[in-house]
Amino acid sequence: MKKSKSQELYNRAKNFIPGGVNSPVRAFKGVGGDPLFFKEGLGPYLVDVDENRYIDYVGAFGPLILGHRHERIIEAIQTQLKKGIGFGASTEAEIEIAEKICKHVHSIEEVRLVTSGTEATMSAIRLARGFTNRDKVVKFEGCYHGHADGLLVKAGSGALTIGQPDSLGVPSAYTDLTHVLPYNDTEAVEEYFDAHGGDTACVIVEPIAGNMNFVPPDVGFLELLREQCTVNQSVLIFDEVMTGFRVALGGAQSIYGVLPDLTTLGKVIGGGLPIGAFGGRAEIMEKIAPSGGVYQAGTLSGSPLAVAAGLAMLEVISEAGFYEELHRKTKLLMNGLEERASAADVPFTTNQAGGMFGCFFNTNKKVKTFKEVMESNERNFRTYFHEMLNNGVYLAPSMYEAGFVSMAHTEEEIRKTLDASSLAFEAIKNN
Ligand SMILES: *Cc1c(COP(=O)(O)O)cnc(C)c1O
């Protein structure tokens, strides 16, 4: 496989961009080797600057649930482009997307748009603190909620990949207010609330953890968080920036039947353009400026281009049968991978919901805790990643990232992926 142009661009990038990338996971630190530079995407495929073609399971890290350059999204952006890129004032389309989000995500009564997932979680936490007049925040080990100071503690994929669970530059005075508990550990949750329930502003959690590979909630875990937050009058925040409109039309909360007070969204709702959102119970949302005293604002919030792309996206994905079909495709891929691994005698298991999946290389048992994720075999993953890449399959360059199947993936791409995986599992066996 030719990589000379990518290498040339990476060397050039390193002169002017720290680490040569604008977001750390892109840098291949978790898999070794140099990052690729891409020039084009089409449906389920990515093309790099050396003309190599890959089946893409990164999907821009989540947003591209329809694949690259879906016609309805492109059309919506083009139509809006001719009318204007931004007005710094309200548009009707913002109401339309808010109505659609509230309709599909049952716990959301009012919603505010922002420009990234980080902004959504940061604002939701400020709102929870303002609403409860309390300071303490609970998060879970391995969950990532964007890179706001108080949330960068044991924060999953990006930081894990570069071997720094926490960040420099975050004053301990900020993180002192963040209490980290183990994911899926109901005893730890009960103990915490017995001691601090009365001072806790909010609990923030990924209802399916997608930033430590893919770890679903155990039976009773989300229910316990709901119960403890209700009893202690703390705000329950589901961070569905990744899972929202990805695992089901109503998000992970619709799968598990547990309703949070606030939900954060991003990724899919922008159709690939920069967007984020947070919403929930009207009583809480009304505390946001200008109706309430919790300040939050954004020059580009509700960007007409992002909203147009997001609206087109929501229209396509709310068509009947969309998620059933996406789930079926992803399941076909997961079952196939498990069969190929088993044929090669490599310990391997997968998790899946809707168009989101995770692969583990250390075990045949379902993975449920951060500790088990950390026991995953990194050497096997690296071998797998590079074999797949050399055979035309692009996976996230980190074993802590979830993977994404789009509706543009057909059975042909899935079959090609499985054939590549047979070679990869053979390579692991010969490691
Ligand atoms: C990606 C992600 C974020 C951060 O979103 P950005 O748009 O990258 O700021 C927050 N929470 C979760 C669960 C995410 O997956």
The ligand as a Gaussian input file, in Angstrom:
#p B3LYP/6-31G(d) Opt

LIG

0 1
 C      -17.761000      13.095000      21.246000
 C      -18.339000      13.161000      22.601000
 C      -18.380000      14.364000      23.341000
 C      -17.680000      15.625000      22.871000
 O      -18.219000      16.132000      21.698000
 P      -17.313000      17.143000      20.819000
 O      -18.237000      17.555000      19.724000
 O      -16.134000      16.353000      20.366000
 O      -16.926000      18.264000      21.713000
 C      -19.034000      14.380000      24.548000
 N      -19.623000      13.274000      25.027000
 C      -19.604000      12.104000      24.368000
 C      -20.303000      10.916000      24.947000
 C      -18.945000      12.003000      23.145000
 O      -18.891000      10.827000      22.519000

